Amino acid sequence: MTRERVVLALQQEYAARREENLRAYEEKVNDACAHCQGLRGLLDARHSALMSGLRSALYPAKKDLAANEGLASTLEAYNAKINEKLAACGLPPDTLAPQFVCSRCKDEGYVYEPTRRMCPCFESELNARMLLALGLKGTQTFATFQEGIFSDEPMLGKLSQKVLMKQNKAICERYADAFPDTDARDLLFTGKSGLGKTFLMQAIAHRVTLRGHEVTYISAYKLLETMRKAYFANNSEWMEPLMETPLLLVDDLGTEPLMENITVTQLFNLLNERQNANRHTIISTNLNLSELRARYTERITSRLLDASRVRVLKFIGEDIREKRGKPDQGGNDA
């Protein structure tokens, strides 16, 4: 589901919520007036004074700067009488106060100072639904990244796995925070299973979504299913969401079956169209570079490794999944 559709659905829900709250408010007013004789007359008089003042301010027959000078004091006097009437009837002062889930936007979903913008309550719910639509785990974030699970031992006399992962995490976090103005438009994660590729991909998707951008996260297997449907239906509409999403993340490329005339051809078309449109793509794979060339041909691999557009992040070291469940160890997924 696109972000625009989720926004529309939320706007409709907020409108229904506000309508229900206003209906409940009218019931409260009617109950109070039935219980408190004379209250209805005071409420109607206050409303008439307010509307008369608004008409004088907005639609004056002639300019009269003093037309509403006494309006504030008039309304204040009515409010005092209404509160006295409520007290005399044994009703609390907030009896006639509207009740909203969010007092800031009064359940409209938007605030208007200094300009019209989403209320934090609306934006928070929108982001939560977008993350749910992506199927992301709430634990796969930069904030929950645990470097302690990675080995301190130097690899091949060079960096340790921990240092390398800290570097990869820093690159991914900068990418997510800068999106869409990233240094490299695309990222390619390479390395065996269990080294943290999926974790960092989902952390990027989580951060970019919370920043208000549309993201599509899909496994290579589900990507193949979509490409297969598009091919046999001879209908490009199946691929349009993947072609057009601002950020596409494809996890575990190389684990999907190879289907003749589908996998390689459709994958090339997807990458080619997205690069031509300057859209961002992140791909993870368990294959090394030579295996990528053998499986997907040079045409695809050249796009995956285009240094002018793609930054390659290598993941090496111990499979961190073997450490799960041990005391004081984190849970970064592959």
C-alpha positions as CSV (number, residue, x, y, z in Angstrom):
1,M,0.0,0.0,0.0
2,T,1.4,3.4,-1.0
3,R,1.9,6.2,1.6
4,E,-0.8,8.3,-0.1
5,R,-3.4,5.5,0.3
6,V,-2.5,5.1,4.0
7,V,-2.7,8.9,4.5
8,L,-6.2,8.9,2.8
9,A,-7.4,5.9,4.9
10,L,-6.1,7.7,8.1
11,Q,-7.9,10.9,7.1
12,Q,-11.1,9.1,6.8
13,E,-10.7,7.4,10.1
14,Y,-9.9,10.7,11.8
15,A,-13.0,12.3,10.2
16,A,-15.1,9.4,11.5
17,R,-13.5,9.7,14.9
18,R,-14.2,13.4,15.1
19,E,-17.8,13.0,14.0
20,E,-18.3,10.4,16.7
21,N,-16.8,12.6,19.3
22,L,-18.9,15.6,18.2
23,R,-22.0,13.3,18.3
24,A,-21.1,12.3,21.9
25,Y,-20.6,15.9,22.7
26,E,-24.1,16.8,21.5
27,E,-25.5,14.0,23.7
28,K,-23.7,15.4,26.7
29,V,-25.1,18.9,26.0
30,N,-28.6,17.5,25.6
31,D,-28.4,15.5,28.8
32,A,-27.0,18.5,30.7
33,C,-29.8,20.8,29.4
34,A,-32.5,18.2,30.3
35,H,-31.0,18.1,33.8
36,C,-30.5,21.8,34.2
37,Q,-33.4,24.1,33.5
38,G,-32.4,27.3,31.7
39,L,-29.1,26.0,30.5
40,R,-30.2,25.7,26.9
41,G,-31.3,29.3,26.7
42,L,-27.9,30.5,28.0
43,L,-26.0,28.3,25.5
44,D,-28.2,29.6,22.6
45,A,-27.7,33.2,23.6
46,R,-23.9,32.7,23.8
47,H,-23.9,31.1,20.4
48,S,-25.9,33.9,18.9
49,A,-23.6,36.5,20.3
50,L,-20.6,34.7,18.9
51,M,-22.0,34.2,15.5
52,S,-23.1,37.9,15.4
53,G,-19.6,38.9,16.2
54,L,-18.1,36.7,13.5
55,R,-20.5,38.1,10.9
56,S,-19.5,41.6,11.9
57,A,-15.8,40.8,11.6
58,L,-16.0,38.8,8.3
59,Y,-18.9,40.4,6.4
60,P,-19.3,44.0,7.6
61,A,-21.8,46.1,5.7
62,K,-19.5,48.9,6.4
63,K,-16.2,49.1,8.2
64,D,-16.8,49.5,11.9
65,L,-13.6,48.9,13.9
66,A,-15.5,49.1,17.2
67,A,-18.2,46.6,16.2
68,N,-16.8,43.7,18.4
69,E,-15.2,45.7,21.2
70,G,-17.6,44.2,23.8
71,L,-17.7,40.7,22.4
72,A,-15.1,39.2,24.7
73,S,-16.7,40.6,27.8
74,T,-20.1,39.5,26.6
75,L,-18.9,35.9,26.0
76,E,-17.1,35.9,29.4
77,A,-20.3,37.0,31.1
78,Y,-22.3,34.1,29.4
79,N,-19.6,31.6,30.4
80,A,-19.8,32.7,34.0
81,K,-23.6,32.3,34.0
82,I,-23.3,28.9,32.4
83,N,-20.8,27.7,35.0
84,E,-23.0,29.0,37.8
85,K,-26.0,27.2,36.3
86,L,-23.9,23.9,36.1
87,A,-22.7,24.3,39.7
88,A,-26.3,24.9,40.9
89,C,-27.4,21.7,39.1
90,G,-24.5,19.8,40.7
91,L,-22.6,19.3,37.4
92,P,-18.8,19.7,37.1
93,P,-17.4,22.7,35.1
94,D,-16.1,20.4,32.3
95,T,-19.5,18.9,31.6
96,L,-19.8,20.8,28.3
97,A,-16.2,20.3,27.3
98,P,-15.7,18.4,24.0
99,Q,-13.7,15.2,24.4
100,F,-11.1,14.3,21.8
101,V,-8.5,11.6,21.6
102,C,-5.9,14.2,20.7
103,S,-6.4,17.6,22.3
104,R,-3.8,19.2,20.1
105,C,-5.5,18.6,16.7
106,K,-9.0,17.9,18.1
107,D,-8.9,14.7,16.0
108,E,-8.5,16.5,12.7
109,G,-5.1,15.0,12.2
110,Y,-3.6,18.3,11.3
111,V,-2.5,21.5,13.1
112,Y,-2.4,24.9,11.6
113,E,0.2,26.9,13.4
114,P,2.4,28.3,11.9
115,T,1.2,26.4,8.8
116,R,-0.9,23.3,8.1
117,R,1.0,20.2,8.9
118,M,0.4,16.7,10.2
119,C,-0.2,16.5,14.0
120,P,2.4,14.3,15.7
121,C,-0.4,11.8,16.6
122,F,-1.3,11.5,12.9
123,E,2.3,11.2,11.8
124,S,3.1,8.6,14.4
125,E,0.2,6.4,13.4
126,L,1.0,6.9,9.7
127,N,4.6,5.7,10.2
128,A,3.5,2.8,12.4
129,R,1.2,1.6,9.6
130,M,3.8,2.0,6.9
131,L,6.2,-0.1,8.9
132,L,3.5,-2.7,9.5
133,A,2.8,-2.8,5.7
134,L,6.5,-3.4,5.1
135,G,6.4,-6.4,7.5
136,L,9.5,-5.1,9.4
137,K,10.4,-6.2,12.9
138,G,10.4,-3.3,15.3
139,T,13.6,-4.6,16.8
140,Q,15.6,-4.3,13.6
141,T,16.8,-0.7,14.0
142,F,20.0,1.2,14.3
143,A,19.2,1.9,17.9
144,T,19.1,-1.8,18.7
145,F,22.3,-2.7,16.8
146,Q,24.6,-4.6,19.2
147,E,28.2,-4.5,18.2
148,G,29.2,-6.8,21.1
149,I,27.9,-9.8,19.2
150,F,30.7,-9.5,16.6
151,S,34.2,-10.9,17.0
152,D,37.2,-8.7,17.9
153,E,39.6,-11.1,16.2
154,P,41.4,-9.6,13.2
155,M,40.4,-11.3,9.9
156,L,43.2,-12.2,7.6
157,G,45.4,-9.8,9.5
158,K,43.2,-6.9,8.9
159,L,40.0,-5.4,10.5
160,S,38.0,-7.4,13.0
161,Q,34.4,-8.3,12.2
162,K,33.3,-5.9,14.9
163,V,35.2,-2.9,13.4
164,L,33.9,-3.8,9.9
165,M,30.3,-4.0,11.1
166,K,30.6,-0.7,12.9
167,Q,31.8,0.8,9.6
168,N,29.0,-0.7,7.6
169,K,26.5,0.4,10.2
170,A,27.8,4.0,10.0
171,I,27.6,4.0,6.2
172,C,24.0,2.7,6.3
173,E,22.9,5.2,9.0
174,R,24.3,8.1,7.0
175,Y,22.5,6.8,3.9
176,A,19.2,6.6,5.7
177,D,19.6,10.0,7.3
178,A,20.5,11.6,4.0
179,F,18.0,9.9,1.8
180,P,17.3,10.8,-1.0
181,D,20.4,13.0,-1.2
182,T,22.8,10.1,-0.6
183,D,26.5,10.0,-1.7
184,A,25.9,6.7,-3.5
185,R,22.4,6.1,-5.0
186,D,22.5,2.3,-4.6
187,L,23.9,-0.1,-2.1
188,L,24.9,-3.8,-2.6
189,F,25.5,-6.0,0.5
190,T,27.6,-9.1,-0.2
191,G,28.5,-11.9,2.2
192,K,27.4,-15.2,3.5
193,S,24.3,-15.8,5.6
194,G,24.2,-14.7,9.3
195,L,26.5,-11.7,9.0
196,G,24.0,-8.9,9.6
197,K,23.0,-7.9,6.1
198,T,19.2,-8.2,6.7
199,F,19.4,-6.4,10.0
200,L,21.1,-3.3,8.4
201,M,18.7,-3.4,5.4
202,Q,15.7,-3.3,7.7
203,A,17.3,-0.6,9.9
204,I,17.6,1.6,6.7
205,A,14.0,0.8,5.8
206,H,12.8,1.7,9.3
207,R,14.7,5.0,9.5
208,V,13.8,6.1,6.0
209,T,10.1,5.3,6.6
210,L,10.1,7.3,9.8
211,R,11.5,10.2,7.9
212,G,8.4,10.2,5.7
213,H,9.6,8.5,2.6
214,E,8.0,5.6,0.8
215,V,9.9,2.3,1.0
216,T,9.3,-1.1,-0.5
217,Y,11.1,-4.1,1.2
218,I,10.8,-7.5,-0.5
219,S,12.6,-10.8,-0.5
220,A,14.1,-12.1,-3.7
221,Y,11.6,-15.0,-3.7
222,K,8.6,-12.7,-3.5
223,L,10.3,-10.5,-6.2
224,L,10.4,-13.6,-8.4
225,E,6.8,-14.3,-7.8
226,T,5.8,-10.8,-8.8
227,M,8.0,-11.0,-11.9
228,R,6.5,-14.4,-12.8
229,K,2.9,-13.0,-12.5
230,A,3.8,-10.0,-14.7
231,Y,5.4,-12.3,-17.3
232,F,2.6,-14.8,-17.6
233,A,-0.2,-12.1,-17.4
234,N,1.7,-10.0,-19.9
235,N,0.9,-7.1,-17.7
236,S,3.5,-4.6,-16.6
237,E,1.2,-3.2,-13.9
238,W,2.4,-6.0,-11.6
239,M,5.9,-4.5,-11.7
240,E,5.0,-0.8,-11.5
241,P,5.1,-0.5,-7.6
242,L,8.6,-2.0,-7.7
243,M,9.7,0.2,-10.6
244,E,8.3,3.4,-9.0
245,T,8.9,3.2,-5.3
246,P,11.5,5.8,-4.2
247,L,13.5,3.2,-2.3
248,L,13.5,-0.5,-3.1
249,L,15.2,-3.1,-0.9
250,V,15.6,-6.6,-2.2
251,D,16.8,-9.1,0.4
252,D,18.7,-12.4,-0.4
253,L,19.1,-12.1,-4.1
254,G,20.4,-15.5,-5.3
255,T,18.1,-17.6,-3.2
256,E,15.2,-17.4,-5.7
257,P,14.8,-20.0,-8.4
258,L,16.1,-19.3,-11.9
259,M,13.2,-19.3,-14.3
260,E,14.0,-19.2,-18.0
261,N,13.1,-15.9,-19.7
262,I,11.9,-14.5,-16.4
263,T,14.5,-14.1,-13.6
264,V,17.3,-12.6,-15.5
265,T,15.3,-10.7,-18.1
266,Q,12.8,-9.2,-15.6
267,L,15.6,-8.4,-13.1
268,F,17.6,-6.6,-15.7
269,N,14.5,-4.6,-16.8
270,L,13.8,-3.6,-13.1
271,L,17.3,-2.5,-12.4
272,N,17.7,-0.7,-15.7
273,E,14.4,1.2,-15.4
274,R,15.2,2.2,-11.8
275,Q,18.7,3.4,-12.6
276,N,17.4,5.4,-15.7
277,A,14.8,7.0,-13.4
278,N,17.5,7.7,-10.8
279,R,15.6,5.8,-8.1
280,H,17.4,4.2,-5.1
281,T,17.9,0.5,-4.7
282,I,19.5,-1.7,-2.0
283,I,20.2,-5.3,-2.6
284,S,21.7,-8.0,-0.4
285,T,23.1,-11.3,-1.6
286,N,24.9,-14.3,-0.3
287,L,26.7,-14.7,-3.6
288,N,30.2,-13.4,-4.2
289,L,31.0,-11.3,-7.3
290,S,32.0,-14.2,-9.5
291,E,28.9,-16.1,-8.5
292,L,26.7,-13.1,-9.4
293,R,28.2,-12.9,-12.9
294,A,27.7,-16.6,-13.4
295,R,24.1,-16.5,-12.3
296,Y,22.8,-13.2,-13.6
297,T,25.1,-12.5,-16.6
298,E,27.5,-9.6,-17.1
299,R,24.6,-7.2,-18.1
300,I,23.0,-7.3,-14.6
301,T,26.3,-7.6,-12.7
302,S,27.7,-4.5,-14.4
303,R,24.7,-2.5,-13.1
304,L,25.0,-4.0,-9.6
305,L,28.7,-3.0,-9.5
306,D,28.6,0.3,-11.3
307,A,31.0,2.4,-9.2
308,S,29.5,5.6,-10.3
309,R,26.1,4.7,-8.7
310,V,26.6,1.7,-6.4
311,R,28.5,1.3,-3.1
312,V,29.4,-2.3,-2.2
313,L,29.5,-3.3,1.4
314,K,31.2,-6.5,2.3
315,F,30.1,-8.6,5.2
316,I,32.6,-11.2,6.4
317,G,33.4,-13.1,9.6
318,E,31.5,-15.5,11.9
319,D,27.9,-16.4,11.6
320,I,26.3,-14.4,14.4
321,R,23.2,-16.7,14.5
322,E,25.4,-19.3,16.2
323,K,25.7,-16.9,19.2
324,R,22.0,-16.3,19.7
325,G,20.7,-17.3,23.1
326,K,24.1,-17.0,24.8
327,P,24.2,-14.6,27.8
328,D,25.0,-11.0,27.1
329,Q,24.8,-11.5,23.3
330,G,22.6,-9.5,21.0
331,G,20.3,-10.7,18.3
332,N,21.2,-9.1,15.0
333,D,19.6,-11.1,12.3
334,A,21.3,-12.1,9.1
